[in-house]
Amino acid sequence: MSLRSFEGLGLDPATEVNILGTINNYIFGFVQREAAWQRLPARPGPAAAPSGIHSSEPDALSAEHLSVRTRLHGDDSFEWGLACLLDGIAVRVGRAGQPGATATASISTSWS
C-alpha cells in the first residue's frame, strides 16, 4: 500500500500516514503473534502460551479456546483481521466525507 492509494479521498497527510502506520502495525503484530504460536510446542509445561496466558490468570484461554486458536492461523486469520481493520478505516474515511466532518478523527480513550 502506498500514499497513492489515498488519491481522491480528500484526506489530510496526517490521516494518510496514520492509516499506513495502522496497517503496518497490524502486519508486524500479526507476524510476531504467529511466531509466538509457532514456538508454543517447545515451551515447557501444559499452561505454556504466548503473551503470559496461564491457567491461573482470570483471562486465560480455556482448553477449547486454545484448541481453536491453534487451528486459526496463517492466511485466513490474517485476512479476517485485515478486513476488519480496513472496514473500520473505511467507516472513518466515509464519515470524513460528510459535510462538516473532518478526516482526522479523535482517538477515544474509553474502553466501554
C-alpha positions as CSV (number, residue, x, y, z in Angstrom):
1,M,0.0,0.0,0.0
2,S,1.3,3.5,-0.8
3,L,0.2,7.0,-0.4
4,R,-1.2,6.9,-4.0
5,S,-3.9,4.6,-2.6
6,F,-5.4,7.7,-1.0
7,E,-5.7,9.9,-4.1
8,G,-9.1,11.5,-4.5
9,L,-10.2,10.7,-0.9
10,G,-9.5,14.2,0.4
11,L,-7.6,13.0,3.4
12,D,-5.0,15.2,5.1
13,P,-1.4,14.0,5.2
14,A,-1.6,13.1,8.9
15,T,-4.6,10.8,8.4
16,E,-2.9,9.1,5.4
17,V,0.3,8.5,7.4
18,N,-1.8,7.2,10.4
19,I,-3.7,4.8,8.1
20,L,-0.4,3.4,6.7
21,G,1.1,3.2,10.2
22,T,-2.0,1.3,11.5
23,I,-1.8,-1.2,8.7
24,N,1.9,-1.6,9.2
25,N,1.4,-2.2,12.9
26,Y,-1.2,-4.8,12.2
27,I,1.1,-6.7,9.9
28,F,4.1,-6.6,12.3
29,G,1.9,-7.6,15.2
30,F,0.4,-10.5,13.3
31,V,3.8,-11.8,12.3
32,Q,5.0,-11.6,16.0
33,R,1.9,-13.4,17.2
34,E,2.3,-16.1,14.7
35,A,6.0,-16.6,15.6
36,A,5.0,-16.9,19.3
37,W,2.4,-19.5,18.5
38,Q,4.9,-21.5,16.4
39,R,7.2,-21.6,19.4
40,L,4.4,-22.7,21.7
41,P,5.1,-26.5,21.4
42,A,8.7,-26.0,22.5
43,R,7.7,-24.3,25.7
44,P,7.7,-26.3,28.9
45,G,4.5,-27.0,30.9
46,P,0.9,-27.6,29.9
47,A,-0.1,-24.0,30.6
48,A,2.6,-22.5,28.3
49,A,1.1,-19.9,25.9
50,P,2.3,-16.7,24.4
51,S,1.7,-13.3,26.0
52,G,1.7,-14.6,29.5
53,I,-1.5,-16.6,29.2
54,H,-1.6,-19.1,32.0
55,S,-4.4,-21.2,33.5
56,S,-4.2,-19.3,36.8
57,E,-4.9,-16.0,35.2
58,P,-8.5,-14.8,35.1
59,D,-8.4,-14.1,31.4
60,A,-6.6,-17.3,30.5
61,L,-7.7,-19.2,27.4
62,S,-9.9,-22.2,28.1
63,A,-8.7,-25.6,26.6
64,E,-11.5,-25.2,24.0
65,H,-10.3,-21.6,23.0
66,L,-6.7,-22.7,22.9
67,S,-7.6,-25.6,20.7
68,V,-9.5,-23.3,18.3
69,R,-6.7,-20.7,18.4
70,T,-4.1,-23.3,17.4
71,R,-6.1,-24.1,14.3
72,L,-6.8,-20.4,13.4
73,H,-3.6,-19.0,12.0
74,G,-2.0,-18.1,8.8
75,D,-3.7,-16.6,5.8
76,D,-7.3,-17.0,6.9
77,S,-6.7,-15.4,10.3
78,F,-4.6,-12.6,8.7
79,E,-7.2,-11.8,6.0
80,W,-10.0,-11.8,8.6
81,G,-8.2,-9.3,10.8
82,L,-7.1,-7.1,7.9
83,A,-10.6,-7.0,6.5
84,C,-11.9,-5.9,9.9
85,L,-9.2,-3.2,10.2
86,L,-9.9,-1.9,6.6
87,D,-13.6,-1.9,7.3
88,G,-13.1,0.3,10.3
89,I,-10.8,2.7,8.3
90,A,-13.4,2.8,5.6
91,V,-16.1,3.9,8.1
92,R,-13.8,6.7,9.4
93,V,-12.9,7.9,5.9
94,G,-16.6,7.8,4.9
95,R,-17.6,9.9,7.9
96,A,-14.9,12.4,7.0
97,G,-16.5,12.8,3.6
98,Q,-19.8,14.0,5.2
99,P,-20.5,17.7,5.2
100,G,-19.0,19.4,8.2
101,A,-16.9,16.4,9.2
102,T,-13.1,16.2,9.2
103,A,-10.9,13.3,8.1
104,T,-8.8,13.5,11.2
105,A,-10.7,11.6,13.8
106,S,-10.1,12.0,17.5
107,I,-8.9,9.0,19.5
108,S,-11.3,7.7,22.1
109,T,-9.7,6.6,25.4
110,S,-13.0,5.0,26.6
111,W,-12.9,1.2,26.6
112,S,-16.5,0.7,27.5
